[in-house]
Amino acid sequence: MDTSALGRVGRNHRSPVTAKPLLSCSPTRGGACPEDAGVKIAVVTPYWRVIPETLARCIGSVQRQTIAATHYLVADGEPQALAARNDDVHLVLPANVGNTGATPRGMGAQLAFNDGCDAVAFLDADNWLEPDHLAKATALLEREGLDIVFARRHIVFPDGERLPPGDEEDEAGDHVDTSCHVISRRASFMAGIWGMYPGAFGSGGDRLPLHVIRLMGLRTGFLAERTVWYETNWPQHYQRAGKAPTGPLRQPSRSVVACFDPETYRQHTGITLPFLPGPRSARPEKKHPHDWRIAVVTPCRDGDGTALRRCIDSVRRQGDRVSHVVVCNSPPPAEASGVMCLSLPCGSPADHGGTARGLGAMLAFQLGFDAVAFLDAGSVLSPGHLDAARAALAAHPADVLVSSTADVLDGLLIARNAAHLGILAAQLPPLPTRAHAAALMVMIARARGASVHRLATGAPADAAPMPPATPFTLDASTLFQRTGVRAAGALT
């Protein structure tokens, strides 16, 4: 692979990207494609403590779409039986992330894209869709060669009364509710933008992605019709309607306008937004590396049970400030009892464990860990390995620490200062070997301005040897669509 091309990657640089067909068929007059054409559309719904009847309304509206869609329901720490009974995909996070559904939304979208979906629509659990929502949105995506389609919404009160159109921000396009986004695979990197939304910013997780979309020069368009129903409990809507609320109203404890900090956002997403910090924004106090809480993320496949037990035991011996996140492509094996587990319901794509690593890293960073280390199920950490890593980072501050074997993902450690690189493991396009994936991750890290340090001591014991390099070419368009990184030309 020629690394010089990545050296010319510019942060937030606008450059044209050749549009590729979204769908593998030509839409019919109604905007739909034949079901046997291989088109895959996903709807992602995060939920937490939602009334079952409300969730059923949401699920029913997806089932009534005029084109087939797979519903990815993501439980933010508290699964419901209704979602589990559904025939679609149910992802259960082991803990509530606490950022208004942004991380489960992003994880569901990343999983859907990695499962081969052509487009992903977001739908919050208390909202619902018109039956032709997906058909119209995907038809517009294809017809105009767009990256993202924005739908328009009906705002309705819990008693069924509809608020007349006239929301100034909505009408001007300055605000687009999350449930109104339909994203093509040409902009699949946006899954990470939602998933890494900092919880400290409070509510407003739909506002910053809109700024990113425009900053990155993505092609967008609006549907003419209103195809999303949005149930409101916001006080400004009651005030505009002159209506007295019959229940508690939504009062965000924090506002993204007040809490936004550009450096924190860059650390989470890799994107620098040109905004001033809000009046009450405050960056969290930096910890010394010796005090870091580290999460070790391990992808686990069927048949890894015996090796996984040795792996888990080696992580437990690293000390109290280390936790283990095991990401499985099936129900967690008995050997993983007592550790945090994330079970991917769709199997594991042939990406050398990248999806599992990336989603595990996203979850760990959003749960507050200071660093994430990758470790294969067939490997073990030598006693004191992570203490040595902390000492190395204290002596040589860096965002990424690689082991002395250089080019394997085993042992790669990412600090919170570069948390956005964690999800990158799930965003990389298919590559010949995981050695290529590790090399590309390090190159992108440097292109994004992250510092990389090599640990002088050895890699994890029993680490798989790096396979021979296999020549391949990665076009710049694919790299941008998957990661949001722009390169000057194809990487070979």
Rosetta blueprint (number, residue, H / E / L):
1 M L
2 D L
3 T L
4 S L
5 A L
6 L H
7 G H
8 R H
9 V L
10 G L
11 R L
12 N L
13 H L
14 R L
15 S L
16 P L
17 V L
18 T L
19 A L
20 K L
21 P L
22 L L
23 L L
24 S L
25 C L
26 S L
27 P L
28 T L
29 R L
30 G L
31 G L
32 A L
33 C L
34 P L
35 E H
36 D H
37 A H
38 G L
39 V L
40 K L
41 I E
42 A E
43 V E
44 V E
45 T E
46 P E
47 Y E
48 W L
49 R L
50 V L
51 I L
52 P H
53 E H
54 T H
55 L H
56 A H
57 R H
58 C H
59 I H
60 G H
61 S H
62 V H
63 Q H
64 R L
65 Q L
66 T L
67 I L
68 A L
69 A L
70 T E
71 H E
72 Y E
73 L E
74 V E
75 A E
76 D L
77 G L
78 E L
79 P L
80 Q L
81 A H
82 L H
83 A H
84 A H
85 R H
86 N L
87 D L
88 D L
89 V E
90 H E
91 L E
92 V E
93 L L
94 P L
95 A L
96 N L
97 V L
98 G L
99 N L
100 T L
101 G L
102 A H
103 T H
104 P H
105 R H
106 G H
107 M H
108 G H
109 A H
110 Q H
111 L H
112 A H
113 F H
114 N H
115 D L
116 G L
117 C L
118 D L
119 A E
120 V E
121 A E
122 F E
123 L L
124 D L
125 A L
126 D L
127 N E
128 W E
129 L E
130 E L
131 P L
132 D L
133 H H
134 L H
135 A H
136 K H
137 A H
138 T H
139 A H
140 L H
141 L H
142 E H
143 R H
144 E H
145 G L
146 L L
147 D L
148 I E
149 V E
150 F E
151 A E
152 R E
153 R E
154 H E
155 I E
156 V E
157 F L
158 P L
159 D L
160 G L
161 E L
162 R E
163 L E
164 P L
165 P L
166 G L
167 D L
168 E H
169 E H
170 D H
171 E H
172 A H
173 G L
174 D L
175 H L
176 V L
177 D L
178 T H
179 S H
180 C H
181 H E
182 V E
183 I E
184 S E
185 R H
186 R H
187 A H
188 S L
189 F L
190 M H
191 A H
192 G H
193 I H
194 W H
195 G H
196 M L
197 Y L
198 P L
199 G H
200 A H
201 F H
202 G L
203 S E
204 G L
205 G L
206 D L
207 R H
208 L H
209 P H
210 L H
211 H H
212 V H
213 I H
214 R H
215 L H
216 M L
217 G L
218 L L
219 R L
220 T E
221 G E
222 F E
223 L E
224 A E
225 E E
226 R E
227 T E
228 V E
229 W E
230 Y E
231 E E
232 T L
233 N L
234 W L
235 P H
236 Q H
237 H H
238 Y H
239 Q H
240 R H
241 A H
242 G L
243 K L
244 A L
245 P L
246 T L
247 G L
248 P L
249 L L
250 R L
251 Q L
252 P L
253 S L
254 R L
255 S E
256 V H
257 V H
258 A H
259 C H
260 F L
261 D L
262 P H
263 E H
264 T H
265 Y H
266 R H
267 Q H
268 H H
269 T H
270 G L
271 I L
272 T L
273 L L
274 P L
275 F L
276 L L
277 P L
278 G L
279 P L
280 R L
281 S L
282 A L
283 R L
284 P L
285 E L
286 K L
287 K L
288 H L
289 P H
290 H H
291 D H
292 W L
293 R L
294 I E
295 A E
296 V E
297 V E
298 T E
299 P E
300 C E
301 R L
302 D L
303 G L
304 D L
305 G H
306 T H
307 A H
308 L H
309 R H
310 R H
311 C H
312 I H
313 D H
314 S H
315 V H
316 R H
317 R L
318 Q L
319 G L
320 D L
321 R L
322 V E
323 S E
324 H E
325 V E
326 V E
327 V E
328 C E
329 N L
330 S L
331 P L
332 P L
333 P L
334 A H
335 E H
336 A H
337 S L
338 G L
339 V L
340 M E
341 C E
342 L E
343 S E
344 L L
345 P L
346 C L
347 G L
348 S L
349 P L
350 A L
351 D L
352 H L
353 G L
354 G H
355 T H
356 A H
357 R H
358 G H
359 L H
360 G H
361 A H
362 M H
363 L H
364 A H
365 F H
366 Q H
367 L L
368 G L
369 F L
370 D L
371 A E
372 V E
373 A E
374 F E
375 L L
376 D L
377 A L
378 G L
379 S L
380 V E
381 L L
382 S L
383 P L
384 G L
385 H H
386 L H
387 D H
388 A H
389 A H
390 R H
391 A H
392 A H
393 L H
394 A H
395 A H
396 H L
397 P L
398 A L
399 D L
400 V E
401 L E
402 V E
403 S L
404 S L
405 T L
406 A L
407 D L
408 V L
409 L L
410 D L
411 G L
412 L L
413 L E
414 I E
415 A E
416 R H
417 N H
418 A H
419 A L
420 H H
421 L H
422 G H
423 I H
424 L H
425 A H
426 A H
427 Q H
428 L L
429 P L
430 P L
431 L L
432 P L
433 T L
434 R H
435 A H
436 H H
437 A H
438 A H
439 A H
440 L H
441 M H
442 V H
443 M H
444 I H
445 A H
446 R H
447 A H
448 R L
449 G L
450 A L
451 S L
452 V E
453 H E
454 R E
455 L L
456 A L
457 T L
458 G L
459 A L
460 P L
461 A E
462 D L
463 A L
464 A L
465 P L
466 M L
467 P L
468 P L
469 A L
470 T L
471 P L
472 F L
473 T L
474 L E
475 D L
476 A H
477 S H
478 T H
479 L H
480 F H
481 Q H
482 R H
483 T H
484 G L
485 V L
486 R L
487 A L
488 A L
489 G L
490 A L
491 L E
492 T L
